Amino acid sequence: MAVQYDLEGQKKAYAKWAPIYDKVYVKLLADAQRKTSAAAAACGPDILEVGVGTGLVLPYYPAGCRVTGIDLSFHMLQKAVEKKVERGLKQVGLLCAMDACKLGFADHSFDAVTVPFVITLVPDPEGALDEMYRVLRPGGEIVIASKLGADEGATMHIEAALAPLVKKVGWSIAFKASRLRNWAAKYPDMEVVSIAPVFPVGFFKMVRIKKKAA
């Protein structure tokens, strides 16, 4: 019941954000979105985007891709559908409401799974990642763009000092990169191949987790 409460709360929050989300984030997230879509497309044409939101990433996927997008928020999805239609995004297929922890797709359905700025918002990140692993084909990648806190060093201390200010704008640095490494370590065929900074450097990162080929 607790998880359900969180999901309903998120739906209400996203409904309020939907009309203004693009104006706030379109430029701030553009670098990460371009690099995330490119990394996914390099794995193959069949791509699942978890947390498609208003569809900000959709125009960046190259022609020839077959992109499926899911999101918890129907209001956000309406904006994504509008982008698909208005911009003639032929590489975008199904856009539907779905819980990331209960993906309605068969095993090994996608060459890549992208997760743009949503993994820290999921009530059960590891549960969602387990589902992404299930639907990912051998040789494919889960590509995550997110705000990730440093695990050690001077950056970790600076982030800790800035945490109260960051919290005021609705962000958090509590989710560390090590959490993704620890999840990947559960699976003998999963490997974190890179954690690279994207704009703004140091705060946003792109993580590629590869599923070894069979």
Residue pairs with C-beta under 8 A, 6 or more apart in sequence:
3 123
3 124
6 123
7 72
7 99
7 123
10 72
10 73
10 121
11 72
11 73
11 74
14 53
14 71
14 72
14 73
14 75
14 76
15 73
15 75
17 76
18 54
18 73
18 75
18 76
18 78
18 79
21 53
21 54
21 56
21 76
21 79
22 54
22 56
22 79
25 56
26 56
28 200
29 56
29 116
29 117
29 145
29 204
30 199
31 198
31 199
31 204
32 116
32 117
32 145
32 198
32 199
32 204
32 206
33 56
33 57
33 60
33 116
33 145
34 60
35 145
35 196
35 198
35 206
36 57
36 60
36 114
36 116
36 143
36 144
36 145
36 206
37 57
37 60
37 61
37 62
37 114
38 60
38 62
39 112
39 141
39 143
39 206
39 208
40 47
40 61
40 111
40 112
40 113
40 114
40 141
40 143
41 47
41 61
41 62
41 65
41 112
43 111
43 112
43 139
43 140
43 141
44 111
44 112
44 137
44 140
45 64
45 65
45 66
45 111
46 65
46 66
46 68
46 109
46 110
46 111
46 112
46 137
47 61
47 65
47 66
47 67
47 68
47 110
47 111
47 112
47 113
47 114
48 67
48 68
48 69
48 70
48 103
48 105
48 109
48 110
48 112
48 113
48 114
48 132
48 135
49 57
49 58
49 67
49 68
49 69
49 70
49 113
49 114
49 115
49 116
50 70
50 100
50 113
50 114
50 115
50 118
50 128
50 132
51 70
51 71
51 72
51 100
51 115
51 116
51 117
51 118
51 119
51 121
52 58
52 69
52 70
52 71
52 76
52 77
52 80
52 95
53 71
53 73
53 76
53 79
53 80
53 116
53 118
54 76
54 79
54 80
54 83
55 69
55 79
55 80
55 81
55 82
55 83
55 84
55 92
55 95
56 116
57 114
57 116
58 67
58 69
58 80
58 83
58 84
58 89
58 91
58 92
59 83
59 87
59 89
61 67
61 89
61 91
61 92
62 91
63 90
63 91
64 91
65 91
66 91
66 93
67 91
67 92
67 93
68 93
68 94
68 95
68 105
68 110
69 77
69 80
69 92
69 94
69 95
69 96
70 95
70 96
70 97
70 98
70 100
70 103
71 77
71 80
71 95
71 97
71 98
72 97
72 98
72 99
72 100
73 97
74 97
77 95
77 96
77 97
80 95
81 95
83 89
84 92
84 95
98 104
100 118
100 122
100 128
100 131
100 132
101 122
101 123
101 124
101 127
101 128
101 131
102 131
103 131
103 132
103 134
103 135
105 135
106 135
107 134
107 135
108 135
108 136
108 137
108 138
109 135
109 137
110 135
110 136
110 137
110 140
111 137
111 139
111 140
112 136
112 140
112 141
112 142
112 143
113 132
113 135
113 136
113 140
113 141
113 142
113 143
114 143
114 144
114 145
115 132
115 142
115 143
115 144
115 145
115 146
116 144
116 145
117 145
117 146
117 147
118 146
119 125
119 128
119 129
119 144
119 146
119 175
119 180
120 146
120 147
120 172
120 175
122 128
125 175
125 179
125 183
126 183
129 142
129 180
129 183
132 142
133 142
133 187
133 190
133 211
136 142
136 211
137 211
138 189
138 211
138 212
138 213
138 214
139 210
139 211
139 212
139 213
139 214
140 210
140 211
141 193
141 208
141 209
141 210
141 211
142 208
142 209
142 211
143 206
143 207
143 208
143 209
144 180
144 206
144 207
144 208
144 209
145 198
145 204
145 205
145 206
145 207
146 175
146 204
146 205
146 207
147 171
147 172
147 173
147 175
147 203
147 204
147 205
148 173
148 175
148 176
148 177
148 180
148 195
148 204
148 205
148 207
149 156
149 159
149 173
149 174
149 175
149 176
149 177
150 156
150 159
150 173
150 176
150 177
151 176
151 177
151 178
155 202
159 166
159 173
160 173
162 173
163 172
163 173
166 172
166 173
177 195
177 205
177 207
180 192
180 207
180 209
181 192
184 190
184 191
184 192
184 209
187 211
189 211
189 212
190 209
190 210
190 211
190 212
191 209
191 210
191 212
192 207
192 208
192 209
193 208
193 209
193 210
194 206
194 207
194 208
195 205
195 206
195 207
196 205
196 206
197 204
197 205
197 206
198 204
198 205
198 206
